[in-house]
Amino acid sequence: MSLLNGVTRTAARALGGLALDASSGIARAGEAARAALTGSTIGPATLRVHVVILSDEDGAPLTTPDALRPSLELANDVFTAEAGIRVRVAGIHLISEPAPPRALDPRANKLLLLDDVLGRTDFYRRHSAPVDLSSMVVGAPVTVIVVRHIAGRVTGCSLGISADWVIVQSSLFDPAQRHTYDETVLAHELGHALNLPHVRMARNLMFPASSPPEQIRGTELQAWQAAILNANRHVVPGVTG
């Protein structure tokens, strides 16, 4: 893939996502206003998460579904309590096909974005949750991809509005690895996937640093963060009753 084609594709995804998020936010604001006027209540919203566990060069899975469950449960607890959004696991899939080294040990942040522009993340996109007609506008799952190691000092990475997937390092889910086991990272990366930026409050879920076992970030969210989450195209709004 040429650089120009990659940039065009990535820009189109970002602009499309921005437009969908804007329309979703306007719709959610209108629903909230109508509920306030009529005295109605709005039930909890829903975020669907599709999990993919890669296998190494020998075909051995990098982790197990059971090892992921505490982090998924924490994400549900945090998003439900702080933003009124239930996290529902659409599926956990073990990919038996050995992943290429570039997918197993990806680069992070701007370099991951560059790799995406150059088409080097196609293995992730190929195994991400399919988007059907019912979820093209709202409610498409976010795919969480478990990789072996992420370059640098990060253990999770999201491309935000330009991608419907995030990557997380397998050591996050191994309690025996005390200095990397961290149940907050998956929820943190979901926050980025739903357009939340970093904040400089250690008690907040979107604090950039988390250093287990002693200094793990908090799980609070502020009202403006909850509003951004609920306006996202991936979130299915609650039913008004």
C-alpha positions in Angstrom: 0.0 0.0 0.0 1.4 3.4 -0.9 1.8 6.1 1.8 -0.7 8.4 0.0 -3.4 5.6 -0.2 -2.8 4.8 3.4 -3.1 8.4 4.6 -6.3 8.8 2.5 -7.8 5.6 4.0 -6.9 6.5 7.6 -8.2 10.1 7.2 -11.5 8.8 5.7 -11.9 6.5 8.7 -11.2 9.3 11.1 -13.6 11.7 9.4 -16.3 9.1 9.2 -15.9 8.2 12.8 -16.0 11.9 13.8 -19.2 12.4 11.8 -20.9 9.4 13.4 -19.8 10.5 16.9 -21.1 14.0 16.3 -24.5 12.8 15.1 -24.7 10.2 17.9 -23.9 12.9 20.5 -26.6 15.2 19.1 -29.1 12.4 19.3 -28.1 11.5 22.9 -28.5 15.2 23.9 -31.9 15.3 22.4 -33.0 12.1 24.2 -31.7 13.5 27.5 -33.6 16.7 27.0 -36.9 14.9 26.1 -36.5 12.6 29.1 -36.0 15.6 31.4 -39.1 17.3 30.0 -41.3 14.2 30.3 -39.9 12.9 33.6 -38.8 9.7 31.9 -35.7 7.7 32.7 -33.0 6.4 30.4 -31.7 2.9 31.1 -28.0 2.0 30.9 -26.2 2.2 27.6 -24.2 -0.8 26.3 -20.7 -1.1 24.8 -19.9 -4.4 23.1 -16.4 -5.7 23.3 -14.9 -8.4 21.0 -11.7 -10.0 22.3 -9.1 -11.6 20.1 -6.2 -13.6 21.7 -3.3 -14.1 19.3 -1.1 -17.2 19.1 2.7 -17.1 18.8 4.9 -18.6 16.1 4.4 -22.1 17.5 0.6 -21.7 17.6 0.5 -21.3 21.4 -2.2 -18.7 22.6 -0.7 -15.8 24.4 -3.2 -16.0 27.3 -6.5 -17.6 28.2 -10.1 -16.2 28.3 -10.2 -16.8 32.0 -7.1 -14.7 32.6 -8.9 -11.8 30.8 -12.1 -11.9 32.8 -11.0 -9.8 35.8 -10.0 -6.9 33.5 -13.2 -7.2 31.5 -15.2 -7.3 34.8 -13.4 -4.2 36.0 -14.1 -2.4 32.7 -17.8 -3.2 33.2 -17.8 -2.1 36.8 -16.1 1.2 36.0 -18.1 2.2 32.9 -21.4 1.2 34.6 -20.7 3.1 37.8 -19.0 6.2 36.3 -20.8 6.6 32.9 -23.9 4.4 33.0 -22.5 2.1 30.3 -22.5 -1.7 30.6 -19.6 -3.5 28.9 -20.9 -6.7 27.3 -18.4 -9.2 25.9 -19.5 -10.1 22.4 -17.0 -13.0 22.2 -13.5 -14.1 23.2 -11.7 -15.8 20.3 -8.4 -17.7 20.3 -6.7 -17.3 16.9 -5.0 -20.6 16.2 -3.2 -19.2 13.1 0.3 -18.2 14.2 0.5 -14.4 14.1 3.4 -12.7 12.2 6.1 -11.0 14.4 4.8 -7.6 13.5 1.4 -8.4 14.9 2.8 -10.2 18.0 5.2 -7.4 18.9 3.8 -4.2 17.5 5.1 -0.7 17.9 3.1 1.9 19.8 1.5 5.4 19.5 2.7 7.3 16.4 4.6 4.4 15.1 1.6 2.1 15.4 -0.4 4.8 13.5 2.3 4.8 10.8 2.1 1.1 10.6 -1.7 1.3 10.2 -1.3 3.9 7.5 1.1 1.6 5.7 -1.2 -1.4 5.9 0.9 -3.3 8.4 -2.0 -3.8 10.8 -4.1 -5.8 8.4 -3.8 -9.0 10.6 -5.6 -7.1 13.3 -8.3 -5.8 11.0 -8.8 -9.2 9.5 -9.6 -10.7 12.9 -11.5 -7.7 14.3 -15.3 -7.9 14.9 -17.2 -7.8 11.7 -19.4 -4.8 11.2 -22.9 -5.6 9.9 -25.6 -3.3 8.6 -27.2 -3.1 12.0 -24.0 -1.7 13.6 -22.6 0.5 10.9 -24.2 3.6 12.4 -24.1 2.8 16.1 -23.1 0.0 18.4 -20.2 -1.6 16.5 -18.0 -3.6 18.9 -14.6 -2.4 19.9 -12.1 -5.2 19.4 -9.4 -5.8 22.1 -6.4 -7.7 20.6 -4.0 -9.4 23.0 -0.4 -9.2 21.7 2.8 -10.5 23.1 4.8 -7.3 23.7 4.4 -3.7 22.8 7.5 -1.7 22.1 8.5 1.0 24.5 7.1 1.4 28.0 3.5 1.0 27.2 1.3 -2.1 27.7 -1.7 -0.9 25.8 -2.4 1.3 22.8 -5.3 2.7 20.9 -5.6 4.6 17.6 -8.7 6.4 18.9 -11.2 7.5 16.4 -9.4 6.1 13.3 -9.6 2.4 14.4 -12.2 0.2 16.0 -9.6 -2.0 17.8 -7.0 -1.6 20.6 -4.0 -3.7 21.6 -3.1 -4.9 25.0 0.0 -6.8 26.2 -0.5 -10.4 27.4 1.5 -9.8 30.6 -1.2 -7.5 31.8 -3.3 -10.6 32.6 -0.7 -12.8 34.4 -0.8 -12.2 38.2 2.6 -13.9 38.5 4.1 -10.9 36.7 3.7 -8.4 39.5 5.2 -5.5 37.8 3.0 -5.7 34.7 -0.2 -7.2 35.9 -2.7 -4.4 35.7 -6.5 -4.7 35.4 -7.0 -1.0 34.6 -5.2 -1.0 31.2 -7.9 -2.7 29.2 -10.6 -0.2 30.5 -8.1 2.7 29.9 -7.6 1.7 26.3 -11.4 1.3 25.8 -11.6 4.9 27.0 -9.2 6.0 24.3 -11.1 4.0 21.7 -14.2 6.0 22.7 -12.3 9.3 22.3 -11.2 10.1 25.9 -7.8 11.9 26.2 -5.3 11.5 29.0 -5.9 13.6 32.2 -3.4 14.5 34.9 -5.3 13.1 37.9 -3.9 9.9 39.3 -7.3 8.7 40.6 -8.8 9.0 37.1 -9.0 6.1 34.7 -7.4 8.1 31.9 -4.3 9.0 33.9 -1.4 8.1 31.5 0.8 6.2 33.9 0.1 3.0 35.9 3.0 1.3 37.7 2.0 -2.0 39.4 2.1 -3.3 42.0 2.4 -0.1 44.1 1.1 2.7 41.9 -1.9 1.7 39.9 -4.1 4.4 38.4 -7.6 5.1 39.8 -10.8 4.3 38.0 -12.8 7.5 38.4 -14.4 9.4 35.5 -15.6 13.0 35.5 -19.0 14.1 34.2 -17.5 15.4 30.9 -15.8 12.1 30.3 -19.0 10.2 30.8 -20.7 12.5 28.3 -18.1 11.8 25.7 -18.4 8.1 26.3 -22.1 8.1 25.9 -21.9 10.2 22.7 -19.6 7.6 21.0 -20.8 5.7 18.0 -19.8 2.4 19.6 -22.2 2.9 22.5 -25.8 1.6 22.1 -28.0 4.1 24.0 -30.3 2.9 26.8 -34.0 2.6 26.4 -36.2 5.5 27.6 -39.0 4.4 29.8 
